[in-house]
């Protein structure tokens, strides 16, 4: 990996399609952010507690990683890819997901907000 190596990324529209086709959506934000608003089909694993050996992240299944804006998820993608997982960063994060028409719910399943 060179100094200018880019983390593989996907825009929100393509991410929604990947998830619809069976990719895992991994949200690496903190619990308060998740509780306020997350994609209903996402798996929650804060970046600080990410276990790249998690069985949900298997070879052959794409993992789309999201945070609020795309910065923390970029770090998770690098760790997952180093462990052999096909991981992509969702450019623009949950803000982009919501702007592209992705559903966002709070911890009780009500309409949520990206914080």
C-alpha positions as CSV (number, residue, x, y, z in Angstrom):
1,X,0.0,0.0,0.0
2,X,1.5,3.2,-1.1
3,X,1.1,6.7,0.4
4,X,-1.6,7.6,-2.1
5,X,-3.5,4.2,-2.1
6,X,-7.2,4.8,-2.1
7,X,-9.6,2.8,0.1
8,X,-12.1,1.1,-2.2
9,X,-15.4,3.0,-2.0
10,X,-18.9,3.0,-3.3
11,X,-21.5,5.8,-3.5
12,X,-24.8,5.5,-1.6
13,X,-26.9,4.5,-4.6
14,X,-24.5,1.6,-5.4
15,X,-24.3,0.7,-1.7
16,X,-28.1,0.4,-1.5
17,X,-28.1,-1.9,-4.5
18,X,-25.2,-4.0,-3.1
19,X,-27.1,-4.4,0.2
20,X,-30.3,-5.3,-1.6
21,X,-28.3,-8.0,-3.5
22,X,-27.1,-9.5,-0.2
23,X,-24.0,-7.5,0.9
24,X,-23.6,-6.9,4.6
25,X,-24.0,-3.2,5.7
26,X,-21.7,-2.7,8.7
27,X,-22.3,0.5,10.8
28,X,-19.1,1.4,12.8
29,X,-20.5,4.5,14.6
30,X,-20.8,4.9,18.3
31,X,-23.9,3.6,20.2
32,X,-25.5,7.1,20.6
33,X,-25.2,7.7,16.8
34,X,-26.7,4.2,16.1
35,X,-29.6,4.7,18.5
36,X,-30.5,8.0,16.9
37,X,-30.6,6.7,13.4
38,X,-29.3,3.7,11.4
39,X,-30.2,1.7,8.3
40,X,-32.6,-1.0,9.5
41,X,-30.7,-3.8,7.8
42,X,-27.3,-2.8,9.2
43,X,-25.1,-4.7,11.7
44,X,-23.8,-2.4,14.4
45,X,-20.2,-2.8,15.5
46,X,-18.4,0.3,16.8
47,X,-15.0,0.9,15.2
48,X,-13.2,0.5,18.5
49,X,-14.7,-3.0,19.0
50,X,-14.5,-4.2,15.4
51,X,-13.4,-7.9,15.3
52,X,-12.2,-8.6,11.8
53,X,-12.5,-12.3,12.4
54,X,-16.2,-12.0,13.0
55,X,-18.0,-14.8,11.1
56,X,-20.5,-12.3,9.6
57,X,-17.6,-11.0,7.5
58,X,-16.8,-14.1,5.4
59,X,-15.0,-14.5,2.1
60,X,-17.2,-14.2,-0.9
61,X,-19.7,-11.7,0.8
62,X,-19.2,-8.0,0.3
63,X,-19.2,-5.8,3.3
64,X,-20.3,-2.1,2.9
65,X,-18.9,-0.1,5.8
66,X,-20.6,3.1,6.9
67,X,-20.2,5.8,9.6
68,X,-21.5,9.3,9.7
69,X,-19.4,10.8,7.0
70,X,-17.1,8.1,5.7
71,X,-13.9,8.7,7.7
72,X,-14.2,6.1,10.5
73,X,-15.5,3.5,8.0
74,X,-12.4,4.1,5.9
75,X,-10.3,2.8,8.8
76,X,-12.6,-0.3,9.2
77,X,-12.4,-1.0,5.5
78,X,-8.6,-1.1,5.6
79,X,-8.6,-3.5,8.6
80,X,-11.2,-5.8,7.0
81,X,-9.4,-5.9,3.7
82,X,-6.1,-6.7,5.4
83,X,-8.0,-9.7,6.9
84,X,-9.1,-10.8,3.4
85,X,-12.7,-9.4,3.5
86,X,-14.2,-7.8,0.4
87,X,-15.0,-4.5,2.1
88,X,-16.0,-1.1,0.6
89,X,-16.3,2.3,2.2
90,X,-19.7,4.0,1.8
91,X,-18.6,7.5,0.5
92,X,-20.4,10.2,2.4
93,X,-21.6,7.8,5.1
94,X,-25.0,7.8,6.6
95,X,-25.7,11.3,5.4
96,X,-25.3,10.1,1.8
97,X,-27.3,6.9,2.5
98,X,-30.2,9.0,3.8
99,X,-29.9,11.5,0.9
100,X,-30.0,8.6,-1.6
101,X,-33.3,7.5,-0.2
102,X,-32.0,4.9,2.3
103,X,-34.2,4.2,5.2
104,X,-33.1,5.4,8.7
105,X,-34.7,4.3,11.9
106,X,-33.9,4.9,15.6
107,X,-33.3,2.1,18.1
108,X,-37.0,1.6,18.6
109,X,-37.7,1.3,14.8
110,X,-39.2,4.8,14.5
111,X,-38.0,7.3,11.8
112,X,-34.5,8.2,12.9
113,X,-32.0,11.0,12.4
114,X,-28.3,10.9,11.4
115,X,-26.3,12.6,14.1
